[in-house]
Amino acid sequence: MELADLAVGLLLSSISLSIFTYYTFWVIILPFVDSDHFIHKYFLPQDYAILVPVFAGVTLLSLLSVFIGMVMLKSKKKKA
Amino acid sequence: MKHIVKILSMVLAVFAFWIGLLQAAIIPPSYTWLVISTLLIYTVVSLGCYGLLMVGIGLMQFPTCPQEAFLLQQDIVEAKDFFKHKGVDVGSD
């Protein structure tokens, strides 16, 4: 039904918007803020700003390649 | 092609401005690699976020046309009937 579509769409958009604002704040605005401002409490140390996306990207790529490999093996087994 | 070049040059200009600002605030001796890699990762992350956002918005605006669905079901029943009389096997799926 349209309600489920609306709910999932809203959830996806809100997740993407929140990730985008958090990451933008983290990477772009925080380096210009003095180190004793209270806002730094809400953000992880700056090194994580690079590690977390890289780690997530590597995980995504490996999961994708595992999936593709499994599909290829299954199709080869079915043919033979 | 000209559009892409325009957009790319705008993005590059904004990034260069941000790097200049950064160098004015924090004097980095050999931070250049770190800054550029951060910018690259930020671009990829924002592209992924934009894709997710477009998918979410498309989902929210997707029309379901319930009348067309009903008409389609009627068409399917009609077609099944027709083929059953012709002898084709139209077992329920």
Backbone of each chain as nested JSON, in Angstrom:
{
  "chains": [
    {"id": "A", "residues": [
      {"number": 1, "name": "MET", "atoms": {"N": [0.839, -1.216, 0.0], "CA": [0.0, 0.0, 0.0], "C": [0.859, 1.246, 0.0]}},
      {"number": 2, "name": "GLU", "atoms": {"N": [0.266, 2.379, -0.266], "CA": [1.068, 3.608, -0.359], "C": [1.615, 4.003, 0.997]}},
      {"number": 3, "name": "LEU", "atoms": {"N": [0.937, 3.608, 2.069], "CA": [1.393, 4.016, 3.392], "C": [2.755, 3.412, 3.707]}},
      {"number": 4, "name": "ALA", "atoms": {"N": [2.924, 2.117, 3.351], "CA": [4.223, 1.484, 3.591], "C": [5.293, 2.171, 2.754]}},
      {"number": 5, "name": "ASP", "atoms": {"N": [4.945, 2.463, 1.491], "CA": [5.897, 3.174, 0.637], "C": [6.291, 4.499, 1.246]}},
      {"number": 6, "name": "LEU", "atoms": {"N": [5.267, 5.247, 1.717], "CA": [5.543, 6.546, 2.326], "C": [6.459, 6.395, 3.527]}},
      {"number": 7, "name": "ALA", "atoms": {"N": [6.164, 5.393, 4.381], "CA": [6.953, 5.227, 5.604], "C": [8.399, 4.899, 5.266]}},
      {"number": 8, "name": "VAL", "atoms": {"N": [8.587, 3.928, 4.349], "CA": [9.961, 3.545, 4.006], "C": [10.692, 4.696, 3.34]}},
      {"number": 9, "name": "GLY", "atoms": {"N": [9.991, 5.409, 2.436], "CA": [10.615, 6.547, 1.77], "C": [11.031, 7.613, 2.761]}},
      {"number": 10, "name": "LEU", "atoms": {"N": [10.125, 7.891, 3.72], "CA": [10.444, 8.901, 4.734], "C": [11.646, 8.469, 5.563]}},
      {"number": 11, "name": "LEU", "atoms": {"N": [11.658, 7.175, 5.938], "CA": [12.767, 6.68, 6.743], "C": [14.097, 6.827, 5.998]}},
      {"number": 12, "name": "LEU", "atoms": {"N": [14.094, 6.405, 4.72], "CA": [15.315, 6.498, 3.925], "C": [15.793, 7.937, 3.813]}},
      {"number": 13, "name": "SER", "atoms": {"N": [14.854, 8.855, 3.48], "CA": [15.266, 10.251, 3.304], "C": [15.802, 10.829, 4.599]}},
      {"number": 14, "name": "SER", "atoms": {"N": [15.138, 10.514, 5.725], "CA": [15.591, 11.09, 6.989], "C": [16.971, 10.553, 7.356]}},
      {"number": 15, "name": "ILE", "atoms": {"N": [17.187, 9.228, 7.108], "CA": [18.503, 8.657, 7.409], "C": [19.581, 9.339, 6.578]}},
      {"number": 16, "name": "SER", "atoms": {"N": [19.295, 9.478, 5.275], "CA": [20.322, 10.067, 4.412], "C": [20.583, 11.518, 4.785]}},
      {"number": 17, "name": "LEU", "atoms": {"N": [19.534, 12.277, 5.094], "CA": [19.731, 13.682, 5.458], "C": [20.521, 13.808, 6.751]}},
      {"number": 18, "name": "SER", "atoms": {"N": [20.199, 12.956, 7.746], "CA": [20.907, 13.073, 9.017], "C": [22.375, 12.704, 8.845]}},
      {"number": 19, "name": "ILE", "atoms": {"N": [22.633, 11.605, 8.06], "CA": [24.039, 11.242, 7.835], "C": [24.772, 12.384, 7.15]}},
      {"number": 20, "name": "PHE", "atoms": {"N": [24.095, 12.999, 6.163], "CA": [24.762, 14.061, 5.425], "C": [25.085, 15.24, 6.317]}},
      {"number": 21, "name": "THR", "atoms": {"N": [24.109, 15.7, 7.141], "CA": [24.37, 16.865, 7.996], "C": [25.447, 16.556, 9.027]}},
      {"number": 22, "name": "TYR", "atoms": {"N": [25.362, 15.36, 9.657], "CA": [26.363, 15.006, 10.668], "C": [27.752, 15.0, 10.051]}},
      {"number": 23, "name": "TYR", "atoms": {"N": [27.869, 14.353, 8.869], "CA": [29.186, 14.248, 8.259], "C": [29.69, 15.604, 7.809]}},
      {"number": 24, "name": "THR", "atoms": {"N": [28.775, 16.432, 7.241], "CA": [29.209, 17.773, 6.83], "C": [29.735, 18.557, 8.016]}},
      {"number": 25, "name": "PHE", "atoms": {"N": [28.973, 18.547, 9.113], "CA": [29.411, 19.234, 10.312], "C": [30.782, 18.758, 10.759]}},
      {"number": 26, "name": "TRP", "atoms": {"N": [30.903, 17.416, 10.814], "CA": [32.128, 16.786, 11.288], "C": [33.344, 17.248, 10.493]}},
      {"number": 27, "name": "VAL", "atoms": {"N": [33.211, 17.135, 9.126], "CA": [34.37, 17.317, 8.277], "C": [34.63, 18.779, 7.982]}},
      {"number": 28, "name": "ILE", "atoms": {"N": [33.531, 19.546, 7.743], "CA": [33.765, 20.884, 7.195], "C": [33.765, 21.947, 8.27]}},
      {"number": 29, "name": "ILE", "atoms": {"N": [32.838, 21.843, 9.237], "CA": [32.678, 22.986, 10.137], "C": [33.559, 22.839, 11.363]}},
      {"number": 30, "name": "LEU", "atoms": {"N": [33.687, 21.581, 11.876], "CA": [34.391, 21.403, 13.133], "C": [35.853, 21.853, 13.132]}},
      {"number": 31, "name": "PRO", "atoms": {"N": [36.615, 21.689, 12.017], "CA": [38.01, 22.146, 12.097], "C": [38.151, 23.628, 12.409]}},
      {"number": 32, "name": "PHE", "atoms": {"N": [37.092, 24.418, 12.147], "CA": [37.212, 25.845, 12.39], "C": [36.745, 26.248, 13.775]}},
      {"number": 33, "name": "VAL", "atoms": {"N": [36.257, 25.266, 14.556], "CA": [35.734, 25.587, 15.88], "C": [36.847, 25.407, 16.902]}},
      {"number": 34, "name": "ASP", "atoms": {"N": [36.918, 26.295, 17.899], "CA": [37.951, 26.175, 18.93], "C": [37.823, 24.857, 19.673]}},
      {"number": 35, "name": "SER", "atoms": {"N": [38.955, 24.322, 20.095], "CA": [38.94, 22.967, 20.64], "C": [38.282, 22.875, 22.007]}},
      {"number": 36, "name": "ASP", "atoms": {"N": [37.947, 24.01, 22.634], "CA": [37.302, 23.879, 23.941], "C": [35.834, 24.251, 23.884]}},
      {"number": 37, "name": "HIS", "atoms": {"N": [35.258, 24.181, 22.65], "CA": [33.82, 24.419, 22.518], "C": [33.073, 23.159, 22.914]}},
      {"number": 38, "name": "PHE", "atoms": {"N": [31.855, 23.324, 23.462], "CA": [31.139, 22.151, 23.954], "C": [30.698, 21.228, 22.835]}},
      {"number": 39, "name": "ILE", "atoms": {"N": [30.607, 21.74, 21.582], "CA": [30.041, 20.939, 20.484], "C": [30.928, 19.744, 20.173]}},
      {"number": 40, "name": "HIS", "atoms": {"N": [32.23, 19.836, 20.538], "CA": [33.135, 18.728, 20.217], "C": [32.77, 17.467, 20.968]}},
      {"number": 41, "name": "LYS", "atoms": {"N": [31.958, 17.608, 22.046], "CA": [31.577, 16.412, 22.797], "C": [30.702, 15.484, 21.955]}},
      {"number": 42, "name": "TYR", "atoms": {"N": [29.915, 16.098, 21.011], "CA": [28.949, 15.283, 20.28], "C": [29.557, 14.604, 19.072]}},
      {"number": 43, "name": "PHE", "atoms": {"N": [30.821, 14.879, 18.773], "CA": [31.43, 14.297, 17.587], "C": [32.657, 13.501, 17.992]}},
      {"number": 44, "name": "LEU", "atoms": {"N": [32.841, 12.359, 17.293], "CA": [34.024, 11.549, 17.56], "C": [35.266, 12.307, 17.105]}},
      {"number": 45, "name": "PRO", "atoms": {"N": [36.437, 11.849, 17.536], "CA": [37.677, 12.512, 17.096], "C": [37.793, 12.509, 15.581]}},
      {"number": 46, "name": "GLN", "atoms": {"N": [38.477, 13.501, 15.057], "CA": [38.475, 13.746, 13.612], "C": [39.049, 12.592, 12.803]}},
      {"number": 47, "name": "ASP", "atoms": {"N": [39.944, 11.778, 13.421], "CA": [40.515, 10.686, 12.625], "C": [39.431, 9.713, 12.202]}},
      {"number": 48, "name": "TYR", "atoms": {"N": [38.381, 9.572, 13.052], "CA": [37.326, 8.629, 12.715], "C": [36.54, 9.083, 11.494]}},
      {"number": 49, "name": "ALA", "atoms": {"N": [36.59, 10.413, 11.19], "CA": [35.829, 10.914, 10.045], "C": [36.312, 10.285, 8.755]}},
      {"number": 50, "name": "ILE", "atoms": {"N": [37.57, 9.845, 8.719], "CA": [38.077, 9.173, 7.526], "C": [37.928, 7.674, 7.663]}},
      {"number": 51, "name": "LEU", "atoms": {"N": [38.195, 7.154, 8.895], "CA": [38.195, 5.707, 9.055], "C": [36.819, 5.114, 8.84]}},
      {"number": 52, "name": "VAL", "atoms": {"N": [35.777, 5.747, 9.396], "CA": [34.437, 5.141, 9.358], "C": [33.912, 4.991, 7.938]}},
      {"number": 53, "name": "PRO", "atoms": {"N": [33.941, 6.027, 7.082], "CA": [33.438, 5.814, 5.719], "C": [34.29, 4.821, 4.935]}},
      {"number": 54, "name": "VAL", "atoms": {"N": [35.628, 4.89, 5.117], "CA": [36.471, 3.951, 4.382], "C": [36.149, 2.527, 4.8]}},
      {"number": 55, "name": "PHE", "atoms": {"N": [36.002, 2.31, 6.121], "CA": [35.673, 0.979, 6.603], "C": [34.342, 0.511, 6.061]}},
      {"number": 56, "name": "ALA", "atoms": {"N": [33.339, 1.412, 6.082], "CA": [32.016, 1.055, 5.565], "C": [32.084, 0.744, 4.079]}},
      {"number": 57, "name": "GLY", "atoms": {"N": [32.855, 1.547, 3.322], "CA": [32.972, 1.291, 1.885], "C": [33.648, -0.032, 1.599]}},
      {"number": 58, "name": "VAL", "atoms": {"N": [34.714, -0.334, 2.349], "CA": [35.403, -1.605, 2.139], "C": [34.48, -2.762, 2.47]}},
      {"number": 59, "name": "THR", "atoms": {"N": [33.719, -2.639, 3.581], "CA": [32.774, -3.708, 3.933], "C": [31.745, -3.905, 2.842]}},
      {"number": 60, "name": "LEU", "atoms": {"N": [31.202, -2.773, 2.325], "CA": [30.188, -2.884, 1.269], "C": [30.749, -3.576, 0.048]}},
      {"number": 61, "name": "LEU", "atoms": {"N": [31.977, -3.18, -0.374], "CA": [32.571, -3.787, -1.566], "C": [32.806, -5.274, -1.371]}},
      {"number": 62, "name": "SER", "atoms": {"N": [33.31, -5.66, -0.172], "CA": [33.566, -7.09, 0.029], "C": [32.274, -7.877, 0.064]}},
      {"number": 63, "name": "LEU", "atoms": {"N": [31.211, -7.319, 0.689], "CA": [29.922, -8.025, 0.698], "C": [29.4, -8.202, -0.723]}},
      {"number": 64, "name": "LEU", "atoms": {"N": [29.526, -7.129, -1.55], "CA": [29.073, -7.21, -2.934], "C": [29.832, -8.301, -3.688]}},
      {"number": 65, "name": "SER", "atoms": {"N": [31.183, -8.337, -3.532], "CA": [31.951, -9.33, -4.284], "C": [31.641, -10.74, -3.807]}},
      {"number": 66, "name": "VAL", "atoms": {"N": [31.388, -10.904, -2.482], "CA": [31.01, -12.231, -1.981], "C": [29.691, -12.663, -2.611]}},
      {"number": 67, "name": "PHE", "atoms": {"N": [28.737, -11.715, -2.663], "CA": [27.44, -12.04, -3.255], "C": [27.576, -12.437, -4.709]}},
      {"number": 68, "name": "ILE", "atoms": {"N": [28.377, -11.638, -5.47], "CA": [28.555, -11.947, -6.895], "C": [29.226, -13.299, -7.069]}},
      {"number": 69, "name": "GLY", "atoms": {"N": [30.247, -13.572, -6.22], "CA": [30.914, -14.862, -6.315], "C": [29.978, -16.014, -6.059]}},
      {"number": 70, "name": "MET", "atoms": {"N": [29.119, -15.865, -5.053], "CA": [28.164, -16.939, -4.733], "C": [27.208, -17.166, -5.886]}},
      {"number": 71, "name": "VAL", "atoms": {"N": [26.726, -16.079, -6.484], "CA": [25.794, -16.222, -7.606], "C": [26.488, -16.918, -8.768]}},
      {"number": 72, "name": "MET", "atoms": {"N": [27.737, -16.536, -9.041], "CA": [28.461, -17.167, -10.149], "C": [28.665, -18.652, -9.893]}},
      {"number": 73, "name": "LEU", "atoms": {"N": [29.048, -19.013, -8.653], "CA": [29.257, -20.422, -8.346], "C": [27.958, -21.208, -8.512]}},
      {"number": 74, "name": "LYS", "atoms": {"N": [26.852, -20.607, -8.01], "CA": [25.576, -21.317, -8.094], "C": [25.175, -21.556, -9.546]}},
      {"number": 75, "name": "SER", "atoms": {"N": [25.394, -20.552, -10.408], "CA": [24.988, -20.707, -11.8], "C": [25.849, -21.751, -12.488]}},
      {"number": 76, "name": "LYS", "atoms": {"N": [27.157, -21.79, -12.117], "CA": [28.034, -22.776, -12.745], "C": [27.639, -24.189, -12.318]}},
      {"number": 77, "name": "LYS", "atoms": {"N": [27.259, -24.325, -11.018], "CA": [26.881, -25.655, -10.544], "C": [25.627, -26.137, -11.248]}},
      {"number": 78, "name": "LYS", "atoms": {"N": [24.694, -25.19, -11.504], "CA": [23.439, -25.604, -12.133], "C": [23.677, -26.07, -13.565]}},
      {"number": 79, "name": "LYS", "atoms": {"N": [24.639, -25.415, -14.266], "CA": [24.887, -25.775, -15.654], "C": [25.563, -27.142, -15.744]}},
      {"number": 80, "name": "ALA", "atoms": {"N": [26.472, -27.425, -14.781], "CA": [27.254, -28.687, -14.848], "C": [26.489, -29.847, -14.233]}}
    ]},
    {"id": "B", "residues": [
      {"number": 1, "name": "MET", "atoms": {"N": [28.15, 18.193, -22.009], "CA": [29.554, 18.156, -21.601], "C": [29.949, 19.48, -20.952]}},
      {"number": 2, "name": "LYS", "atoms": {"N": [29.474, 20.575, -21.528], "CA": [29.821, 21.883, -20.949], "C": [29.232, 22.026, -19.55]}},
      {"number": 3, "name": "HIS", "atoms": {"N": [28.015, 21.446, -19.375], "CA": [27.356, 21.51, -18.072], "C": [28.212, 20.873, -16.997]}},
      {"number": 4, "name": "ILE", "atoms": {"N": [28.723, 19.652, -17.32], "CA": [29.534, 18.927, -16.342], "C": [30.79, 19.715, -16.023]}},
      {"number": 5, "name": "VAL", "atoms": {"N": [31.403, 20.291, -17.053], "CA": [32.623, 21.058, -16.812], "C": [32.335, 22.237, -15.896]}},
      {"number": 6, "name": "LYS", "atoms": {"N": [31.182, 22.89, -16.147], "CA": [30.828, 24.036, -15.295], "C": [30.653, 23.607, -13.84]}},
      {"number": 7, "name": "ILE", "atoms": {"N": [29.887, 22.51, -13.648], "CA": [29.611, 22.046, -12.293], "C": [30.903, 21.62, -11.599]}},
      {"number": 8, "name": "LEU", "atoms": {"N": [31.766, 20.892, -12.334], "CA": [33.018, 20.426, -11.751], "C": [33.894, 21.596, -11.34]}},
      {"number": 9, "name": "SER", "atoms": {"N": [33.965, 22.613, -12.201], "CA": [34.817, 23.752, -11.857], "C": [34.266, 24.493, -10.649]}},
      {"number": 10, "name": "MET", "atoms": {"N": [32.911, 24.549, -10.527], "CA": [32.333, 25.197, -9.344], "C": [32.701, 24.441, -8.084]}},
      {"number": 11, "name": "VAL", "atoms": {"N": [32.56, 23.092, -8.158], "CA": [32.894, 22.272, -6.99], "C": [34.359, 22.448, -6.614]}},
      {"number": 12, "name": "LEU", "atoms": {"N": [35.237, 22.457, -7.626], "CA": [36.659, 22.627, -7.362], "C": [36.936, 23.981, -6.719]}},
      {"number": 13, "name": "ALA", "atoms": {"N": [36.222, 25.012, -7.196], "CA": [36.423, 26.343, -6.628], "C": [36.03, 26.366, -5.157]}},
      {"number": 14, "name": "VAL", "atoms": {"N": [34.874, 25.736, -4.841], "CA": [34.433, 25.711, -3.438], "C": [35.461, 24.975, -2.577]}},
      {"number": 15, "name": "PHE", "atoms": {"N": [35.952, 23.829, -3.08], "CA": [36.937, 23.074, -2.315], "C": [38.218, 23.864, -2.109]}},
      {"number": 16, "name": "ALA", "atoms": {"N": [38.673, 24.548, -3.183], "CA": [39.891, 25.333, -3.05], "C": [39.695, 26.438, -2.02]}},
      {"number": 17, "name": "PHE", "atoms": {"N": [38.521, 27.05, -2.025], "CA": [38.234, 28.084, -1.048], "C": [38.268, 27.527, 0.358]}},
      {"number": 18, "name": "TRP", "atoms": {"N": [37.686, 26.323, 0.524], "CA": [37.675, 25.715, 1.849], "C": [39.078, 25.378, 2.316]}},
      {"number": 19, "name": "ILE", "atoms": {"N": [39.904, 24.861, 1.383], "CA": [41.291, 24.545, 1.737], "C": [42.038, 25.81, 2.116]}},
      {"number": 20, "name": "GLY", "atoms": {"N": [41.802, 26.885, 1.37], "CA": [42.452, 28.143, 1.703], "C": [42.065, 28.617, 3.087]}},
      {"number": 21, "name": "LEU", "atoms": {"N": [40.771, 28.518, 3.394], "CA": [40.274, 28.911, 4.713], "C": [40.934, 28.089, 5.8]}},
      {"number": 22, "name": "LEU", "atoms": {"N": [41.047, 26.767, 5.533], "CA": [41.647, 25.865, 6.506], "C": [43.091, 26.255, 6.764]}},
      {"number": 23, "name": "GLN", "atoms": {"N": [43.79, 26.599, 5.674], "CA": [45.196, 26.924, 5.852], "C": [45.369, 28.239, 6.576]}},
      {"number": 24, "name": "ALA", "atoms": {"N": [44.357, 29.104, 6.486], "CA": [44.44, 30.351, 7.241], "C": [44.214, 30.098, 8.716]}},
      {"number": 25, "name": "ALA", "atoms": {"N": [43.308, 29.151, 9.04], "CA": [42.978, 28.904, 10.453], "C": [44.036, 28.024, 11.109]}},
      {"number": 26, "name": "ILE", "atoms": {"N": [44.307, 26.84, 10.52], "CA": [45.315, 25.944, 11.072], "C": [46.483, 25.925, 10.101]}},
      {"number": 27, "name": "ILE", "atoms": {"N": [47.702, 26.139, 10.572], "CA": [48.846, 26.132, 9.663], "C": [49.375, 24.704, 9.569]}},
      {"number": 28, "name": "PRO", "atoms": {"N": [49.014, 23.959, 8.516], "CA": [49.434, 22.565, 8.447], "C": [50.775, 22.44, 7.718]}},
      {"number": 29, "name": "PRO", "atoms": {"N": [51.722, 21.816, 8.342], "CA": [53.022, 21.624, 7.673], "C": [52.904, 20.633, 6.521]}},
      {"number": 30, "name": "SER", "atoms": {"N": [52.39, 19.426, 6.821], "CA": [52.278, 18.435, 5.744], "C": [50.897, 17.801, 5.769]}},
      {"number": 31, "name": "TYR", "atoms": {"N": [49.865, 18.657, 5.999], "CA": [48.504, 18.142, 6.112], "C": [47.85, 17.903, 4.766]}},
      {"number": 32, "name": "THR", "atoms": {"N": [48.53, 18.311, 3.663], "CA": [47.851, 18.378, 2.356], "C": [47.191, 17.059, 1.988]}},
      {"number": 33, "name": "TRP", "atoms": {"N": [47.943, 15.948, 2.172], "CA": [47.379, 14.657, 1.806], "C": [46.121, 14.375, 2.601]}},
      {"number": 34, "name": "LEU", "atoms": {"N": [46.182, 14.68, 3.918], "CA": [45.025, 14.425, 4.779], "C": [43.809, 15.218, 4.325]}},
      {"number": 35, "name": "VAL", "atoms": {"N": [44.042, 16.509, 4.008], "CA": [42.928, 17.371, 3.611], "C": [42.302, 16.861, 2.321]}},
      {"number": 36, "name": "ILE", "atoms": {"N": [43.148, 16.512, 1.353], "CA": [42.606, 16.092, 0.046], "C": [41.864, 14.763, 0.18]}},
      {"number": 37, "name": "SER", "atoms": {"N": [42.429, 13.83, 0.959], "CA": [41.733, 12.553, 1.122], "C": [40.418, 12.748, 1.842]}},
      {"number": 38, "name": "THR", "atoms": {"N": [40.394, 13.661, 2.844], "CA": [39.129, 13.93, 3.523], "C": [38.096, 14.484, 2.555]}},
      {"number": 39, "name": "LEU", "atoms": {"N": [38.534, 15.411, 1.686], "CA": [37.597, 15.985, 0.725], "C": [37.059, 14.917, -0.226]}},
      {"number": 40, "name": "LEU", "atoms": {"N": [37.938, 14.038, -0.69], "CA": [37.5, 12.982, -1.603], "C": [36.457, 12.094, -0.933]}},
      {"number": 41, "name": "ILE", "atoms": {"N": [36.76, 11.678, 0.306], "CA": [35.816, 10.798, 1.01], "C": [34.504, 11.525, 1.251]}},
      {"number": 42, "name": "TYR", "atoms": {"N": [34.603, 12.845, 1.551], "CA": [33.379, 13.607, 1.764], "C": [32.527, 13.641, 0.502]}},
      {"number": 43, "name": "THR", "atoms": {"N": [33.203, 13.769, -0.662], "CA": [32.448, 13.771, -1.926], "C": [31.72, 12.452, -2.125]}},
      {"number": 44, "name": "VAL", "atoms": {"N": [32.439, 11.335, -1.883], "CA": [31.8, 10.029, -2.086], "C": [30.632, 9.837, -1.14]}},
      {"number": 45, "name": "VAL", "atoms": {"N": [30.836, 10.215, 0.126], "CA": [29.758, 10.043, 1.114], "C": [28.559, 10.895, 0.739]}},
      {"number": 46, "name": "SER", "atoms": {"N": [28.798, 12.136, 0.31], "CA": [27.655, 12.985, -0.03], "C": [26.955, 12.475, -1.275]}},
      {"number": 47, "name": "LEU", "atoms": {"N": [27.702, 11.889, -2.237], "CA": [27.058, 11.307, -3.416], "C": [26.156, 10.149, -3.019]}},
      {"number": 48, "name": "GLY", "atoms": {"N": [26.655, 9.274, -2.118], "CA": [25.825, 8.18, -1.649], "C": [24.574, 8.661, -0.944]}},
      {"number": 49, "name": "CYS", "atoms": {"N": [24.752, 9.709, -0.107], "CA": [23.605, 10.274, 0.603], "C": [22.586, 10.832, -0.368]}},
      {"number": 50, "name": "TYR", "atoms": {"N": [23.065, 11.517, -1.405], "CA": [22.164, 12.086, -2.408], "C": [21.388, 10.988, -3.106]}},
      {"number": 51, "name": "GLY", "atoms": {"N": [22.074, 9.868, -3.454], "CA": [21.359, 8.768, -4.093], "C": [20.264, 8.216, -3.205]}},
      {"number": 52, "name": "LEU", "atoms": {"N": [20.611, 7.984, -1.919], "CA": [19.618, 7.476, -0.959], "C": [18.428, 8.425, -0.861]}},
      {"number": 53, "name": "LEU", "atoms": {"N": [18.734, 9.728, -0.815], "CA": [17.661, 10.721, -0.691], "C": [16.735, 10.669, -1.892]}},
      {"number": 54, "name": "MET", "atoms": {"N": [17.314, 10.549, -3.116], "CA": [16.483, 10.491, -4.318], "C": [15.607, 9.257, -4.307]}},
      {"number": 55, "name": "VAL", "atoms": {"N": [16.182, 8.116, -3.861], "CA": [15.389, 6.888, -3.777], "C": [14.239, 7.067, -2.796]}},
      {"number": 56, "name": "GLY", "atoms": {"N": [14.534, 7.66, -1.629], "CA": [13.481, 7.873, -0.644], "C": [12.383, 8.774, -1.16]}},
      {"number": 57, "name": "ILE", "atoms": {"N": [12.779, 9.879, -1.821], "CA": [11.772, 10.806, -2.347], "C": [10.954, 10.136, -3.442]}},
      {"number": 58, "name": "GLY", "atoms": {"N": [11.614, 9.351, -4.295], "CA": [10.875, 8.657, -5.343], "C": [9.879, 7.676, -4.769]}},
      {"number": 59, "name": "LEU", "atoms": {"N": [10.308, 6.963, -3.704], "CA": [9.403, 6.026, -3.033], "C": [8.176, 6.76, -2.5]}},
      {"number": 60, "name": "MET", "atoms": {"N": [8.426, 7.94, -1.898], "CA": [7.312, 8.658, -1.286], "C": [6.337, 9.149, -2.338]}},
      {"number": 61, "name": "GLN", "atoms": {"N": [6.85, 9.446, -3.575], "CA": [5.972, 10.031, -4.575], "C": [5.434, 9.019, -5.551]}},
      {"number": 62, "name": "PHE", "atoms": {"N": [5.711, 7.705, -5.301], "CA": [5.336, 6.719, -6.294], "C": [3.829, 6.549, -6.343]}},
      {"number": 63, "name": "PRO", "atoms": {"N": [3.178, 6.671, -7.515], "CA": [1.735, 6.516, -7.598], "C": [1.363, 5.048, -7.783]}},
      {"number": 64, "name": "THR", "atoms": {"N": [0.301, 4.592, -7.145], "CA": [-0.045, 3.174, -7.21], "C": [-1.201, 2.88, -8.162]}},
      {"number": 65, "name": "CYS", "atoms": {"N": [-2.002, 3.844, -8.562], "CA": [-3.114, 3.668, -9.505], "C": [-3.947, 2.444, -9.185]}},
      {"number": 66, "name": "PRO", "atoms": {"N": [-4.779, 2.46, -8.158], "CA": [-5.553, 1.261, -7.807], "C": [-6.56, 0.869, -8.884]}},
      {"number": 67, "name": "GLN", "atoms": {"N": [-7.085, 1.864, -9.669], "CA": [-8.046, 1.481, -10.705], "C": [-7.361, 0.652, -11.772]}},
      {"number": 68, "name": "GLU", "atoms": {"N": [-6.165, 1.085, -12.15], "CA": [-5.436, 0.337, -13.18], "C": [-5.126, -1.065, -12.701]}},
      {"number": 69, "name": "ALA", "atoms": {"N": [-4.793, -1.21, -11.397], "CA": [-4.51, -2.542, -10.864], "C": [-5.731, -3.437, -11.001]}},
      {"number": 70, "name": "PHE", "atoms": {"N": [-6.909, -2.907, -10.681], "CA": [-8.129, -3.699, -10.783], "C": [-8.388, -4.093, -12.228]}},
      {"number": 71, "name": "LEU", "atoms": {"N": [-8.26, -3.126, -13.167], "CA": [-8.454, -3.424, -14.59], "C": [-7.474, -4.499, -15.046]}},
      {"number": 72, "name": "LEU", "atoms": {"N": [-6.227, -4.409, -14.534], "CA": [-5.219, -5.403, -14.915], "C": [-5.628, -6.787, -14.455]}},
      {"number": 73, "name": "GLN", "atoms": {"N": [-6.133, -6.884, -13.22], "CA": [-6.576, -8.196, -12.732], "C": [-7.689, -8.744, -13.609]}},
      {"number": 74, "name": "GLN", "atoms": {"N": [-8.621, -7.876, -14.016], "CA": [-9.702, -8.323, -14.901], "C": [-9.137, -8.844, -16.217]}},
      {"number": 75, "name": "ASP", "atoms": {"N": [-8.155, -8.103, -16.772], "CA": [-7.528, -8.536, -18.025], "C": [-6.892, -9.903, -17.871]}},
      {"number": 76, "name": "ILE", "atoms": {"N": [-6.227, -10.111, -16.698], "CA": [-5.548, -11.393, -16.487], "C": [-6.563, -12.53, -16.469]}},
      {"number": 77, "name": "VAL", "atoms": {"N": [-7.684, -12.329, -15.758], "CA": [-8.705, -13.38, -15.694], "C": [-9.231, -13.685, -17.088]}},
      {"number": 78, "name": "GLU", "atoms": {"N": [-9.486, -12.621, -17.853], "CA": [-9.996, -12.785, -19.218], "C": [-9.015, -13.582, -20.08]}},
      {"number": 79, "name": "ALA", "atoms": {"N": [-7.717, -13.22, -19.987], "CA": [-6.702, -13.892, -20.804], "C": [-6.59, -15.353, -20.414]}},
      {"number": 80, "name": "LYS", "atoms": {"N": [-6.63, -15.623, -19.094], "CA": [-6.531, -17.019, -18.65], "C": [-7.683, -17.838, -19.204]}},
      {"number": 81, "name": "ASP", "atoms": {"N": [-8.891, -17.255, -19.132], "CA": [-10.064, -17.942, -19.659], "C": [-9.896, -18.29, -21.131]}},
      {"number": 82, "name": "PHE", "atoms": {"N": [-9.446, -17.263, -21.876], "CA": [-9.268, -17.42, -23.329], "C": [-8.311, -18.566, -23.632]}},
      {"number": 83, "name": "PHE", "atoms": {"N": [-7.168, -18.578, -22.92], "CA": [-6.164, -19.592, -23.224], "C": [-6.598, -20.968, -22.755]}},
      {"number": 84, "name": "LYS", "atoms": {"N": [-7.399, -21.014, -21.669], "CA": [-7.835, -22.321, -21.205], "C": [-8.732, -22.978, -22.257]}},
      {"number": 85, "name": "HIS", "atoms": {"N": [-9.581, -22.111, -22.9], "CA": [-10.46, -22.678, -23.927], "C": [-9.671, -23.136, -25.137]}},
      {"number": 86, "name": "LYS", "atoms": {"N": [-8.5, -22.508, -25.392], "CA": [-7.684, -22.914, -26.534], "C": [-6.841, -24.119, -26.215]}},
      {"number": 87, "name": "GLY", "atoms": {"N": [-6.805, -24.545, -24.948], "CA": [-6.072, -25.753, -24.618], "C": [-4.723, -25.516, -23.99]}},
      {"number": 88, "name": "VAL", "atoms": {"N": [-4.299, -24.237, -23.817], "CA": [-2.992, -23.973, -23.208], "C": [-3.096, -24.16, -21.701]}},
      {"number": 89, "name": "ASP", "atoms": {"N": [-2.067, -24.706, -21.099], "CA": [-2.062, -24.96, -19.67], "C": [-1.783, -23.666, -18.92]}},
      {"number": 90, "name": "VAL", "atoms": {"N": [-2.78, -23.146, -18.203], "CA": [-2.586, -21.897, -17.469], "C": [-2.766, -22.144, -15.993]}},
      {"number": 91, "name": "GLY", "atoms": {"N": [-2.006, -23.102, -15.429], "CA": [-2.116, -23.426, -14.016], "C": [-1.876, -22.201, -13.154]}},
      {"number": 92, "name": "SER", "atoms": {"N": [-2.493, -22.144, -11.957], "CA": [-2.384, -20.964, -11.089], "C": [-0.944, -20.79, -10.632]}},
      {"number": 93, "name": "ASP", "atoms": {"N": [-0.455, -19.523, -10.665], "CA": [0.924, -19.218, -10.237], "C": [0.962, -18.51, -8.925]}}
    ]}
  ]
}
